[in-house]
Amino acid sequence: MFNKEGKFEKFKDAETIIGSSIKVKGNFNGKGDIVVEGVLEGALKTEANVFIGEKAKVGASVEANEALINGEISGNIKIKKYLAIGKTAKIIGDVQCGEISIERGASITGQIIVSAEDFKKMEIKKNKEEGEEA
């Protein structure tokens, strides 16, 4: 998903791109890759991957398979697998992921939980609860 420089390799293949001049409010739910370079307020959830650019400002909860964060996020983050936090990232909120890398210079204010096993257990429990409600 990302190359050695932390750049999104399949930028052109992203299903949704919120450009640097765009400001949106709302909840995004998808199955494809999402790139945010602008401003997003609401919620962001995808079964695929998320890239948050350096100048992006996200006031939303974020859920994805994998993610690379270089911008600002105010909200909780849940990543199933790998989360890369770049040196320009500023996160205010709790972070849950299977694996993580954090570059020197990144700022995180919140709790960080890194455990693939615990996350799988939470997903199984969530799926069972959703099945009971249906």
Residue, then its C-alpha position, 0 to 999 in steps of 0.5 A: m500500500f505504501n512505498k519506502e518514503g511513506k507515499f501512497e502507491k496506488f493514489k490513482d486507484a483510490e476510490t475516493i479522493i478529498g482534494s486539498s481545496i475540499k471541505v466536507k461534512g458527513n459520514f463516509n462509508g466505503k469498501g475502497d481506498i480513501v485519500v484525504e488531502g482536505v478537510l473532513e468532519g464526521a466519520l470515515k470508515t472503509e474496509a480498505n486503506v486510508f491516506i491522510g495527507e500532510k495538510a489534511k484536517v480530519g475531525a472524525s473517527v477513522e476506521a480502516n484496514e490499514a492507514l498512513i497518517n501525515g495530517e491532523i486528526s481529532g477523533n478515535i482511530k481503529i485500524k485492523k492491521y498496520l498504522a503508519i504515523g508520519k512525522t507531521a501527524k497530530i492526533i488527538g484521540d485514542v488509537q487501536c491497531g494491530e501494528i504501528s510505526i511512529e516517526r519522530g516528530a509525530s504528536i499523539t494525545g490519547q491512548i494507544i492500544v497495539s494488539a492484533e489478537d485483542f483487536k480480533k477479539m473485539e471484532i468477533k464480539k462486535n459481530k456477535e452483538e450486531g448479529e443478535e440485534a438483527 
